């Protein structure tokens, strides 16, 4: 899906020129010519980047930036006809990510746009990796790290066999749900497995010996009569 850019510019010729060139680069483009329209469209379409002129009728770009920055982290590239340092400072202080002074070349503008969007993509990818790296389920003294395929009890590693870990993880994914032996067998061992539901019982017994304080009277993996098991963490 094409990345969306919102152009906020009241000079019609410049607005159309920017829109034409950015569409030619493959971006989806929306335009606004005043502050309220810009805020409404930003809230509605949730653009990937906002190109914001400072000098606008009514509400100026600084105020628009200040309002939007409280609601979203979308990168904002501010445009101005003035080359005053104070404008650049104020723009950055209210939350702008970059600043470009008119007149500018279209090549430079597109380079700035690509750089800002590339930075956002890298941040999103990094965030996803970090989330994956820390996909941990915590149940009191029991922790299960899905990504590393490790589990600990009271901070000490549990040396689980692969299927024991898979079974524990499946229980963690379905905490407090009554799960039949047949469903567990299908999801943990797979359709191609030729064993029967007693395989589940054996692995549950082994798992209880590792994670229950009293395996004979379990309070984590509960037997559900005539059904299977329920994991309570």
VEXKEKE-237858 format. One record per residue: residue number from 1; residue in one letter; x, y, z of N, C-alpha, C in turn. Coordinates in Angstrom, 3 decimals, m for minus. Each point is the difference from the previous one (the first is absolute). Example, Ala and Ser with C-alpha at 12.3 -4.5 7.8 and 13.67 -1.06 7.14 Angstrom:
2
<pt 1,"A",<13.190,m5.690,7.800>,<m0.890,1.190,0.000>,<0.900,1.200,0.000>>
<pt 2,"S",<m0.350,1.050,m0.720>,<0.820,1.190,0.060>,<m0.770,1.090,0.730>>
This chain:
233
<pt 1,"X",<0.844,m1.199,0.000>,<m0.844,1.199,0.000>,<0.876,1.246,0.000>>
<pt 2,"X",<m0.359,0.974,m0.841>,<0.795,1.227,m0.105>,<m0.049,0.790,1.304>>
<pt 3,"X",<1.144,0.566,0.370>,<0.046,0.843,1.191>,<m0.757,1.300,m0.267>>
<pt 4,"X",<m0.705,0.471,1.028>,<m0.868,1.167,m0.148>,<0.698,1.264,0.500>>
<pt 5,"X",<m0.074,1.047,m0.810>,<0.583,1.291,0.363>,<m1.100,1.055,m0.039>>
<pt 6,"X",<m0.082,0.782,1.064>,<m0.936,1.112,0.058>,<0.772,1.293,m0.220>>
<pt 7,"X",<m0.350,0.739,m1.067>,<0.627,1.289,m0.299>,<m0.906,1.111,0.507>>
<pt 8,"X",<0.538,0.834,0.898>,<m0.757,1.141,0.526>,<0.654,1.267,m0.542>>
<pt 9,"X",<m0.608,0.574,m1.023>,<0.596,1.138,m0.716>,<m1.127,0.812,m0.638>>
<pt 10,"X",<m0.013,1.324,0.258>,<m1.090,0.829,m0.534>,<0.289,0.583,m1.374>>
<pt 11,"X",<1.259,m0.035,m0.449>,<0.332,0.450,m1.350>,<m0.384,m1.110,m0.973>>
<pt 12,"X",<m1.051,0.222,m0.770>,<m0.575,m1.058,m0.830>,<1.001,m0.575,m0.994>>
<pt 13,"X",<0.767,0.853,m0.643>,<0.957,m0.477,m1.005>,<1.051,m0.891,0.638>>
<pt 14,"X",<0.537,0.422,1.141>,<1.008,m0.812,0.692>,<m0.621,m1.296,0.511>>
<pt 15,"X",<m1.204,0.105,0.540>,<m0.683,m1.200,0.496>,<m0.155,m1.023,m1.111>>
<pt 16,"X",<m0.448,0.449,m1.178>,<m0.195,m0.915,m1.116>,<1.320,m0.562,m0.517>>
<pt 17,"X",<1.047,0.848,0.000>,<1.320,m0.454,m0.454>,<0.553,m1.084,0.929>>
<pt 18,"X",<m0.131,0.236,1.299>,<0.462,m0.993,0.977>,<m0.772,m1.302,m0.146>>
<pt 19,"X",<m1.311,0.117,m0.110>,<m0.838,m1.188,m0.119>,<0.355,m0.798,m1.251>>
<pt 20,"X",<0.181,0.683,m1.107>,<0.326,m0.672,m1.264>,<1.319,m0.783,0.121>>
<pt 21,"X",<1.023,0.660,0.533>,<1.320,m0.643,0.095>,<0.013,m1.158,0.991>>
<pt 22,"X",<m0.705,0.132,1.103>,<m0.027,m1.080,0.990>,<m0.815,m1.189,m0.506>>
<pt 23,"X",<m1.084,0.264,m0.711>,<m0.762,m1.098,m0.597>,<0.847,m0.724,m1.040>>
<pt 24,"X",<0.802,0.764,m0.727>,<0.895,m0.586,m0.999>,<1.029,m0.929,0.653>>
<pt 25,"X",<0.308,0.249,1.282>,<0.931,m0.851,0.744>,<m0.689,m1.220,0.603>>
<pt 26,"X",<m1.314,m0.088,m0.196>,<m0.737,m1.173,0.478>,<m0.722,0.186,1.317>>
<pt 27,"X",<m0.017,1.224,0.530>,<m0.687,0.249,1.261>,<m1.477,0.314,m0.231>>
<pt 28,"X",<m0.803,m0.297,0.991>,<m1.400,0.424,0.012>,<m0.044,1.380,0.659>>
<pt 29,"X",<m0.658,0.958,m0.631>,<0.082,1.395,0.461>,<m1.381,0.580,0.280>>
<pt 30,"X",<m0.114,0.673,1.146>,<m1.179,0.791,0.345>,<0.475,1.428,0.235>>
<pt 31,"X",<m0.881,0.988,m0.223>,<0.394,1.397,0.165>,<m0.984,0.743,0.895>>
<pt 32,"X",<0.507,1.067,0.622>,<m0.824,0.898,0.812>,<0.564,1.401,m0.151>>
<pt 33,"X",<m0.892,0.998,0.045>,<0.448,1.372,m0.203>,<m0.103,0.880,1.229>>
<pt 34,"X",<m0.518,m0.564,1.112>,<m0.096,0.782,1.238>,<0.138,m0.921,1.196>>
<pt 35,"X",<0.123,0.617,1.168>,<0.306,m0.762,1.199>,<m1.045,m1.006,0.412>>
<pt 36,"X",<m1.268,0.398,0.050>,<m1.035,m0.923,0.459>,<m0.173,m1.169,m0.946>>
<pt 37,"X",<0.068,0.286,m1.298>,<m0.095,m1.078,m0.987>,<1.171,m0.968,0.167>>
<pt 38,"X",<1.189,0.556,0.279>,<1.178,m0.838,0.195>,<m0.165,m0.922,1.201>>
<pt 39,"X",<m0.484,0.546,1.103>,<m0.189,m0.799,1.215>,<m1.041,m1.085,m0.228>>
<pt 40,"X",<m1.110,0.361,m0.641>,<m1.057,m0.976,m0.266>,<0.505,m1.138,m0.887>>
<pt 41,"X",<0.729,0.358,m1.047>,<0.487,m1.041,m0.924>,<1.071,m0.859,0.663>>
<pt 42,"X",<0.855,0.597,0.806>,<1.033,m0.780,0.686>,<m0.642,m1.016,0.935>>
<pt 43,"X",<m1.026,0.409,0.704>,<m0.692,m0.912,0.911>,<m0.732,m1.098,m0.763>>
<pt 44,"X",<m0.509,0.340,m1.170>,<m0.805,m0.949,m0.766>,<0.842,m1.010,m0.771>>
<pt 45,"X",<0.999,0.479,m0.731>,<0.746,m0.906,m0.879>,<1.247,m0.585,0.651>>
<pt 46,"X",<0.448,0.594,1.137>,<1.198,m0.469,0.700>,<1.176,m0.170,m0.977>>
<pt 47,"X",<0.505,1.104,m0.529>,<1.068,m0.071,m1.007>,<1.309,m0.529,0.574>>
<pt 48,"X",<0.857,m0.447,m0.895>,<1.327,m0.462,0.411>,<0.963,1.175,0.154>>
<pt 49,"X",<m0.334,1.137,m0.644>,<0.833,1.202,0.098>,<m0.877,1.221,m0.273>>
<pt 50,"X",<0.277,1.095,0.718>,<m0.709,1.258,m0.218>,<0.993,1.062,m0.450>>
<pt 51,"X",<m0.293,0.616,m1.124>,<0.800,1.100,m0.517>,<m0.759,1.284,0.332>>
<pt 52,"X",<0.544,0.840,0.875>,<m0.776,1.071,0.622>,<0.632,1.374,m0.211>>
<pt 53,"X",<m0.721,0.870,m0.726>,<0.455,1.377,m0.175>,<m0.234,0.777,1.301>>
<pt 54,"X",<0.905,0.906,0.336>,<m0.170,0.794,1.217>,<m1.016,1.114,m0.204>>
<pt 55,"X",<0.126,0.735,m1.096>,<m0.854,1.160,m0.247>,<m1.303,m0.434,m0.657>>
<pt 56,"X",<m1.049,m0.142,0.809>,<m1.307,m0.420,m0.487>,<m1.063,0.990,0.477>>
<pt 57,"X",<m1.106,0.103,m0.702>,<m1.073,0.894,0.462>,<m0.604,m0.527,1.303>>
<pt 58,"X",<m0.245,0.895,0.937>,<m0.566,m0.404,1.284>,<1.038,m0.645,0.884>>
<pt 59,"X",<m0.125,m1.261,0.243>,<0.924,m0.746,0.849>,<1.310,m0.250,m0.739>>
<pt 60,"X",<1.128,0.357,0.620>,<1.276,m0.206,m0.699>,<0.528,m1.419,0.219>>
<pt 61,"X",<1.083,m0.292,m0.729>,<0.563,m1.346,0.044>,<0.505,m0.416,1.366>>
<pt 62,"X",<0.517,0.959,0.785>,<0.481,m0.324,1.339>,<m1.137,m0.555,0.865>>
<pt 63,"X",<m1.155,0.672,m0.045>,<m1.132,m0.427,0.818>,<m0.546,m1.345,m0.472>>
<pt 64,"X",<m0.054,m0.182,m1.307>,<m0.452,m1.294,m0.538>,<0.920,m1.113,0.469>>
<pt 65,"X",<1.307,0.261,m0.097>,<0.993,m0.986,0.418>,<m0.164,m0.328,1.484>>
<pt 66,"X",<m0.203,1.034,0.807>,<m0.151,m0.185,1.446>,<m1.217,m0.878,0.311>>
<pt 67,"X",<m1.098,0.224,m0.696>,<m1.224,m0.774,0.222>,<0.174,m1.450,m0.429>>
<pt 68,"X",<0.535,m0.196,m1.203>,<0.140,m1.350,m0.533>,<1.027,m0.822,0.765>>
<pt 69,"X",<1.042,0.656,0.479>,<1.047,m0.736,0.701>,<m0.512,m0.607,1.313>>
<pt 70,"X",<m1.048,0.586,0.573>,<m0.592,m0.567,1.213>,<m0.797,m1.262,m0.293>>
<pt 71,"X",<m0.367,m0.191,m1.267>,<m0.878,m1.106,m0.366>,<0.686,m1.102,m0.792>>
<pt 72,"X",<1.097,0.312,m0.681>,<0.633,m0.987,m0.867>,<1.498,0.248,m0.131>>
<pt 73,"X",<0.720,m1.063,m0.371>,<1.458,0.090,m0.172>,<0.409,0.102,m1.463>>
<pt 74,"X",<m0.945,0.312,m0.861>,<0.276,0.126,m1.430>,<1.117,1.015,m0.251>>
<pt 75,"X",<1.009,m0.328,m0.812>,<1.053,0.977,m0.296>,<m0.563,1.231,m0.709>>
<pt 76,"X",<0.486,1.168,0.395>,<m0.475,1.268,m0.558>,<1.179,0.752,m0.603>>
<pt 77,"X",<m0.111,0.313,m1.287>,<0.992,0.797,m0.710>,<m0.581,1.398,m0.188>>
<pt 78,"X",<0.603,0.995,0.656>,<m0.530,1.358,m0.070>,<0.627,0.768,m1.152>>
<pt 79,"X",<m0.831,0.787,m0.687>,<0.431,0.815,m1.124>,<m0.230,1.474,0.338>>
<pt 80,"X",<0.969,0.852,m0.380>,<m0.175,1.424,0.255>,<0.747,0.826,m1.036>>
<pt 81,"X",<m0.517,1.201,m0.227>,<0.671,0.928,m0.916>,<1.051,0.814,0.740>>
<pt 82,"X",<0.029,m0.101,1.329>,<0.948,0.771,0.794>,<1.161,m0.878,0.431>>
<pt 83,"X",<1.179,0.576,0.032>,<1.190,m0.755,0.366>,<0.498,0.409,1.380>>
<pt 84,"X",<m0.919,0.436,0.860>,<0.391,0.438,1.336>,<0.305,m1.206,0.887>>
<pt 85,"X",<1.087,0.102,0.745>,<0.375,m1.090,0.903>,<m1.077,m0.230,1.053>>
<pt 86,"X",<m0.639,1.084,0.455>,<m1.018,m0.138,1.033>,<m1.157,m0.857,m0.481>>
<pt 87,"X",<m0.356,0.088,m1.285>,<m1.066,m0.837,m0.543>,<0.384,m1.477,0.058>>
<pt 88,"X",<1.248,m0.291,m0.348>,<0.456,m1.389,0.037>,<m0.019,m0.537,1.420>>
<pt 89,"X",<0.435,0.818,0.946>,<0.032,m0.419,1.399>,<m1.405,m0.253,0.525>>
<pt 90,"X",<m0.898,0.963,m0.272>,<m1.385,m0.152,0.465>,<m0.647,m1.226,m0.640>>
<pt 91,"X",<0.227,m0.182,m1.290>,<m0.566,m1.150,m0.697>,<0.435,m1.320,0.616>>
<pt 92,"X",<1.275,m0.107,0.311>,<0.508,m1.227,0.609>,<m0.512,m0.159,1.427>>
<pt 93,"X",<m0.143,1.108,0.710>,<m0.481,m0.066,1.383>,<m1.452,m0.453,0.083>>
<pt 94,"X",<m0.816,0.354,m0.991>,<m1.411,m0.419,0.044>,<m0.207,m1.390,m0.587>>
<pt 95,"X",<1.070,m0.625,m0.481>,<m0.096,m1.394,m0.405>,<0.292,m0.334,m1.444>>
<pt 96,"X",<0.457,0.974,m0.800>,<0.343,m0.302,m1.396>,<1.240,m0.899,m0.052>>
<pt 97,"X",<0.063,m0.835,m1.024>,<1.132,m0.909,m0.146>,<1.064,0.535,m0.950>>
<pt 98,"X",<m0.416,0.873,m0.926>,<0.951,0.576,m0.952>,<m0.556,1.331,m0.481>>
<pt 99,"X",<0.850,0.771,m0.691>,<m0.327,1.386,m0.325>,<0.608,0.313,m1.351>>
<pt 100,"X",<m0.798,0.574,m0.905>,<0.497,0.318,m1.337>,<m0.447,1.406,m0.377>>
<pt 101,"X",<0.973,0.811,m0.452>,<m0.270,1.403,m0.334>,<m0.269,0.167,m1.490>>
<pt 102,"X",<m1.050,0.726,m0.325>,<m0.307,0.327,m1.386>,<0.927,1.111,m0.474>>
<pt 103,"X",<0.375,0.025,m1.278>,<m0.300,m1.032,m1.000>,<0.930,m1.197,0.172>>
<pt 104,"X",<m0.483,m1.182,m0.314>,<0.798,m1.214,0.109>,<m0.152,m0.786,m1.289>>
<pt 105,"X",<0.968,m0.841,m0.260>,<m0.085,m0.835,m1.198>,<m0.881,m1.208,0.311>>
<pt 106,"X",<m0.687,m0.498,m1.011>,<m0.852,m1.163,0.198>,<0.835,m1.221,0.360>>
<pt 107,"X",<1.217,m0.049,m0.514>,<0.882,m1.126,0.315>,<0.316,m0.028,1.496>>
<pt 108,"X",<0.276,1.180,0.578>,<0.304,0.047,1.434>,<m1.226,m0.363,0.826>>
<pt 109,"X",<m1.157,0.523,m0.399>,<m1.220,m0.303,0.735>,<m0.261,m1.503,0.020>>
<pt 110,"X",<0.089,m0.637,m1.149>,<m0.262,m1.434,m0.081>,<1.026,m0.780,0.812>>
<pt 111,"X",<1.243,0.461,m0.004>,<1.034,m0.654,0.802>,<m0.333,0.080,1.485>>
<pt 112,"X",<m0.493,1.181,0.449>,<m0.388,0.159,1.402>,<m1.178,m0.918,0.331>>
<pt 113,"X",<m0.978,m0.055,m0.898>,<m1.174,m0.854,0.213>,<0.428,m1.457,0.127>>
<pt 114,"X",<0.820,m0.460,m0.908>,<0.452,m1.396,0.031>,<0.781,m0.299,1.276>>
<pt 115,"X",<0.824,0.936,0.441>,<0.792,m0.203,1.214>,<m0.897,m0.120,1.230>>
<pt 116,"X",<m1.008,0.878,0.090>,<m0.919,m0.048,1.143>,<m0.800,m1.297,0.019>>
<pt 117,"X",<m0.510,m0.397,m1.151>,<m0.790,m1.224,m0.062>,<0.860,m1.235,0.248>>
<pt 118,"X",<1.238,0.030,m0.487>,<0.909,m1.124,0.251>,<0.289,m0.129,1.494>>
<pt 119,"X",<0.161,1.119,0.683>,<0.259,m0.014,1.439>,<m1.190,m0.589,0.755>>
<pt 120,"X",<m1.207,0.349,m0.439>,<m1.203,m0.546,0.635>,<m0.082,m1.509,m0.205>>
<pt 121,"X",<0.297,m0.454,m1.219>,<m0.046,m1.441,m0.271>,<1.001,m0.750,0.857>>
<pt 122,"X",<1.205,0.545,0.145>,<1.027,m0.646,0.820>,<m0.448,m0.083,1.454>>
<pt 123,"X",<m0.611,1.091,0.501>,<m0.482,0.010,1.376>,<m1.098,m1.035,0.201>>
<pt 124,"X",<m0.899,m0.134,m0.984>,<m1.075,m0.986,0.100>,<0.576,m1.414,m0.009>>
<pt 125,"X",<0.958,m0.244,m0.902>,<0.609,m1.326,m0.074>,<0.727,m0.336,1.290>>
<pt 126,"X",<0.712,0.987,0.551>,<0.717,m0.210,1.251>,<m0.960,m0.304,1.127>>
<pt 127,"X",<m1.123,0.725,0.017>,<m1.012,m0.221,1.033>,<m0.566,m1.415,m0.083>>
<pt 128,"X",<m0.250,m0.464,m1.229>,<m0.527,m1.347,m0.174>,<0.994,m1.043,0.481>>
<pt 129,"X",<1.291,0.211,m0.329>,<1.028,m0.934,0.442>,<0.105,m0.027,1.517>>
<pt 130,"X",<m0.078,1.180,0.616>,<0.084,0.075,1.455>,<m1.186,m0.700,0.644>>
<pt 131,"X",<m1.182,0.179,m0.597>,<m1.178,m0.669,0.545>,<0.133,m1.508,m0.101>>
<pt 132,"X",<0.518,m0.460,m1.166>,<0.199,m1.429,m0.168>,<1.029,m0.535,0.984>>
<pt 133,"X",<1.057,0.767,0.210>,<1.082,m0.447,0.869>,<m0.443,m0.092,1.451>>
<pt 134,"X",<m1.057,0.695,0.357>,<m0.447,0.010,1.386>,<m1.406,m0.584,0.139>>
<pt 135,"X",<m0.300,m1.019,m0.800>,<m1.309,m0.640,0.062>,<0.031,m0.999,1.143>>
<pt 136,"X",<m0.244,0.501,1.198>,<0.115,m0.802,1.212>,<m1.351,m0.066,0.710>>
<pt 137,"X",<m0.368,m1.190,0.405>,<m1.200,m0.215,0.799>,<0.427,m0.202,1.450>>
<pt 138,"X",<m0.589,0.790,0.905>,<0.362,m0.080,1.413>,<m1.191,m0.471,0.819>>
<pt 139,"X",<0.234,m1.021,0.824>,<m1.023,m0.531,0.895>,<0.643,m0.188,1.376>>
<pt 140,"X",<m0.106,1.028,0.836>,<0.594,m0.040,1.346>,<1.488,m0.316,m0.118>>
<pt 141,"X",<0.402,m1.194,0.422>,<1.425,m0.363,m0.014>,<0.406,m0.721,m1.280>>
<pt 142,"X",<m0.949,m0.160,m0.928>,<0.274,m0.711,m1.256>,<0.039,0.979,m1.156>>
<pt 143,"X",<1.073,m0.050,m0.794>,<0.113,0.846,m1.188>,<0.303,m0.861,m1.215>>
<pt 144,"X",<m0.653,0.347,m1.121>,<0.184,m0.739,m1.248>,<0.403,0.983,m1.078>>
<pt 145,"X",<1.177,m0.176,m0.567>,<0.494,0.850,m1.077>,<m0.252,m0.722,m1.316>>
<pt 146,"X",<m1.031,0.453,m0.717>,<m0.408,m0.693,m1.222>,<1.066,0.059,m1.077>>
<pt 147,"X",<0.663,1.153,m0.135>,<0.978,0.164,m1.072>,<1.244,m0.853,0.236>>
<pt 148,"X",<0.483,0.000,1.221>,<1.217,m0.766,0.312>,<m0.286,m1.458,0.315>>
<pt 149,"X",<m1.295,m0.313,0.127>,<m0.401,m1.368,0.351>,<0.656,m0.427,1.315>>
<pt 150,"X",<m0.148,0.870,0.989>,<0.542,m0.260,1.327>,<m1.075,0.267,1.044>>
<pt 151,"X",<0.091,m0.720,1.111>,<m0.905,0.231,1.120>,<0.796,m0.026,1.290>>
<pt 152,"X",<m0.426,0.813,0.964>,<0.665,0.036,1.303>,<m1.041,m0.097,1.101>>
<pt 153,"X",<0.407,m0.570,1.131>,<m0.827,m0.096,1.190>,<0.807,0.544,1.166>>
<pt 154,"X",<m0.518,1.042,0.639>,<0.747,0.697,1.060>,<1.362,0.472,m0.495>>
<pt 155,"X",<0.054,0.383,m1.275>,<1.235,0.512,m0.571>,<0.975,m1.066,m0.456>>
<pt 156,"X",<m0.311,m1.262,0.273>,<0.877,m1.106,m0.391>,<m0.511,m0.633,m1.283>>
<pt 157,"X",<0.901,m0.315,m0.945>,<m0.446,m0.559,m1.277>,<m0.635,m1.374,0.162>>
<pt 158,"X",<m1.071,m0.217,m0.736>,<m0.639,m1.305,m0.073>,<0.532,m0.714,m1.237>>
<pt 159,"X",<0.580,m1.137,0.182>,<0.591,m0.733,m1.129>,<m1.067,m0.911,m0.595>>
<pt 160,"X",<m0.833,0.609,m0.839>,<m1.130,m0.702,m0.577>,<0.361,m0.649,m1.324>>
<pt 161,"X",<m0.582,m1.147,m0.248>,<0.102,m0.610,m1.322>,<m0.815,0.843,m0.979>>
<pt 162,"X",<0.309,m0.054,m1.292>,<m0.705,0.848,m0.974>,<m1.519,m0.093,0.091>>
<pt 163,"X",<m0.549,m1.207,0.106>,<m1.464,m0.126,0.059>,<m0.544,0.471,1.342>>
<pt 164,"X",<0.777,m0.128,1.045>,<m0.432,0.542,1.294>,<m0.122,1.519,m0.089>>
<pt 165,"X",<0.980,0.627,m0.649>,<m0.080,1.453,m0.153>,<m1.171,0.386,m0.887>>
<pt 166,"X",<m0.187,m0.708,m1.111>,<m1.118,0.307,m0.905>,<m1.336,m0.130,0.724>>
<pt 167,"X",<m0.123,m1.020,0.839>,<m1.241,m0.209,0.747>,<m0.207,1.131,1.006>>
<pt 168,"X",<1.063,0.379,0.706>,<m0.101,1.084,0.967>,<m0.380,1.313,m0.694>>
<pt 169,"X",<0.600,0.255,m1.150>,<m0.297,1.221,m0.744>,<m1.449,m0.003,m0.492>>
<pt 170,"X",<m0.472,m1.155,m0.454>,<m1.398,m0.095,m0.444>,<m0.952,0.291,1.160>>
<pt 171,"X",<0.324,m0.521,1.176>,<m0.800,0.306,1.183>,<0.016,1.507,0.296>>
<pt 172,"X",<1.177,0.606,m0.111>,<0.124,1.442,0.279>,<m0.838,0.823,m0.964>>
<pt 173,"X",<m0.057,m0.437,m1.257>,<m0.804,0.709,m1.010>,<m1.498,m0.100,0.299>>
<pt 174,"X",<m0.397,m1.014,0.778>,<m1.427,m0.251,0.226>,<m0.288,m0.110,1.498>>
<pt 175,"X",<0.569,0.922,0.749>,<m0.178,m0.018,1.443>,<m1.478,0.006,0.384>>
<pt 176,"X",<m0.334,m0.825,1.001>,<m1.348,m0.096,0.586>,<m1.041,m0.599,m0.949>>
<pt 177,"X",<0.430,m0.555,m1.120>,<m0.938,m0.646,m0.920>,<0.056,m1.517,0.179>>
<pt 178,"X",<m1.155,m0.632,m0.013>,<m0.055,m1.462,0.049>,<0.376,m0.541,m1.376>>
<pt 179,"X",<1.055,m0.783,m0.059>,<0.522,m0.496,m1.271>,<m0.101,m1.521,m0.034>>
<pt 180,"X",<m0.593,m0.525,m1.052>,<m0.139,m1.454,m0.111>,<1.348,m0.617,m0.358>>
<pt 181,"X",<0.141,m1.266,0.356>,<1.234,m0.718,m0.341>,<0.185,m0.052,m1.523>>
<pt 182,"X",<m1.098,m0.183,m0.700>,<0.078,m0.099,m1.469>,<0.482,1.316,m0.609>>
<pt 183,"X",<m0.505,1.129,0.534>,<0.432,1.301,m0.515>,<1.474,0.227,0.289>>
<pt 184,"X",<0.429,m0.335,1.207>,<1.409,0.170,0.370>,<0.884,m0.851,m0.903>>
<pt 185,"X",<m0.426,m1.237,m0.219>,<0.776,m0.905,m0.857>,<0.124,0.563,m1.407>>
<pt 186,"X",<m1.102,0.531,m0.517>,<0.009,0.545,m1.358>,<0.905,1.232,m0.106>>
<pt 187,"X",<m0.116,0.926,0.964>,<0.715,1.267,m0.093>,<1.468,m0.103,0.377>>
<pt 188,"X",<0.333,m0.867,0.927>,<1.388,m0.102,0.457>,<0.781,m1.047,m0.784>>
<pt 189,"X",<m0.654,m1.136,m0.310>,<0.697,m1.070,m0.713>,<m0.288,0.011,m1.497>>
<pt 190,"X",<m1.160,0.519,m0.389>,<m0.315,0.091,m1.415>,<m0.843,m1.157,m0.499>>
<pt 191,"X",<m0.661,0.273,m1.153>,<m0.891,m1.005,m0.583>,<0.731,m1.290,m0.355>>
<pt 192,"X",<1.273,0.118,m0.389>,<0.708,m1.177,m0.500>,<0.458,m0.937,1.114>>
<pt 193,"X",<m0.171,0.405,1.262>,<0.451,m0.828,1.119>,<m0.928,m1.198,0.155>>
<pt 194,"X",<0.590,m1.198,0.196>,<m0.802,m1.233,0.045>,<m0.286,m0.470,1.421>>
<pt 195,"X",<0.442,0.723,1.002>,<m0.262,m0.387,1.376>,<m1.436,0.292,0.397>>
<pt 196,"X",<m0.325,m0.267,1.283>,<m1.344,0.284,0.478>,<0.065,0.975,1.165>>
<pt 197,"X",<m1.148,0.279,0.600>,<m0.086,1.029,1.028>,<0.798,m0.338,1.254>>
<pt 198,"X",<0.395,m1.272,0.175>,<0.822,m0.351,1.161>,<1.352,0.709,m0.061>>
<pt 199,"X",<0.435,0.341,m1.212>,<1.234,0.768,m0.162>,<m0.103,1.337,0.735>>
<pt 200,"X",<m1.170,0.622,m0.099>,<m0.229,1.266,0.692>,<0.099,m0.197,1.500>>
<pt 201,"X",<m0.634,m1.040,0.521>,<0.013,m0.263,1.437>,<1.418,m0.205,0.524>>
<pt 202,"X",<0.797,m0.731,m0.771>,<1.381,m0.244,0.417>,<0.791,1.297,0.062>>
<pt 203,"X",<m0.129,0.843,m1.007>,<0.736,1.261,m0.022>,<m0.508,0.977,1.066>>
<pt 204,"X",<m1.288,m0.034,0.261>,<m0.534,0.834,1.079>,<0.596,m0.443,1.338>>
<pt 205,"X",<0.088,m1.301,0.213>,<0.590,m0.500,1.246>,<1.453,0.456,0.138>>
<pt 206,"X",<0.752,m0.089,m1.092>,<1.396,0.456,0.048>,<0.077,1.504,0.286>>
<pt 207,"X",<m0.876,0.750,m0.660>,<0.005,1.457,0.165>,<m0.378,0.383,1.425>>
<pt 208,"X",<m0.969,m0.699,0.569>,<m0.373,0.280,1.389>,<1.174,m0.239,0.947>>
<pt 209,"X",<0.776,m1.027,m0.273>,<1.148,m0.292,0.861>,<1.024,1.129,m0.020>>
<pt 210,"X",<m0.020,0.785,m1.063>,<0.972,1.079,m0.138>,<m0.516,1.342,0.528>>
<pt 211,"X",<m1.312,0.246,m0.107>,<m0.483,1.349,0.317>,<m0.953,0.058,1.196>>
<pt 212,"X",<m0.465,m1.154,0.486>,<m0.926,0.003,1.127>,<0.766,m0.197,1.317>>
<pt 213,"X",<m0.439,0.695,1.042>,<0.598,m0.207,1.325>,<m0.340,m1.391,0.514>>
<pt 214,"X",<m1.227,m0.438,m0.252>,<m0.440,m1.339,0.394>,<m0.667,m0.644,m1.214>>
<pt 215,"X",<0.769,m0.741,m0.802>,<m0.553,m0.575,m1.232>,<m1.234,m0.865,0.227>>
<pt 216,"X",<m0.123,m0.610,1.189>,<m1.155,m0.846,0.286>,<m1.263,0.836,0.219>>
<pt 217,"X",<0.184,1.271,0.352>,<m1.139,0.908,0.198>,<0.282,1.295,m0.773>>
<pt 218,"X",<m0.065,m0.063,m1.303>,<0.418,1.142,m0.834>,<m0.950,1.185,0.124>>
<pt 219,"X",<0.592,1.204,m0.063>,<m0.825,1.215,m0.047>,<0.304,0.870,m1.214>>
<pt 220,"X",<0.901,m0.480,m0.864>,<0.273,0.703,m1.264>,<m0.706,m0.697,m1.158>>
<pt 221,"X",<0.246,m1.279,m0.170>,<m0.638,m0.763,m1.074>,<m1.080,m0.860,0.647>>
<pt 222,"X",<m1.247,0.419,m0.160>,<m1.131,m0.630,0.657>,<m0.663,m1.005,m0.939>>
<pt 223,"X",<m0.309,m1.176,0.530>,<m0.741,m0.986,m0.782>,<m1.468,0.392,m0.067>>
<pt 224,"X",<m0.545,0.021,m1.208>,<m1.416,0.274,m0.212>,<m0.673,m1.322,m0.325>>
<pt 225,"X",<m0.841,m0.465,0.892>,<m0.600,m1.325,m0.115>,<m0.716,m0.177,m1.338>>
<pt 226,"X",<0.253,m1.125,m0.628>,<m0.630,m0.393,m1.273>,<0.390,0.903,m1.171>>
<pt 227,"X",<0.964,0.912,0.210>,<0.396,0.904,m1.086>,<1.498,m0.050,m0.236>>
<pt 228,"X",<0.769,0.557,0.901>,<1.441,0.096,m0.176>,<0.633,0.801,1.117>>
<pt 229,"X",<0.514,1.184,m0.354>,<0.745,0.783,0.980>,<m0.297,1.497,m0.141>>
<pt 230,"X",<0.281,0.690,1.110>,<m0.136,1.461,0.028>,<1.232,0.570,0.708>>
<pt 231,"X",<0.649,0.973,m0.660>,<1.219,0.594,0.564>,<m0.361,1.295,0.708>>
<pt 232,"X",<0.402,0.115,1.281>,<m0.305,1.190,0.781>,<1.243,0.822,0.328>>
<pt 233,"X",<1.133,m0.367,m0.584>,<1.214,0.787,0.267>,<0.505,m0.288,1.352>>
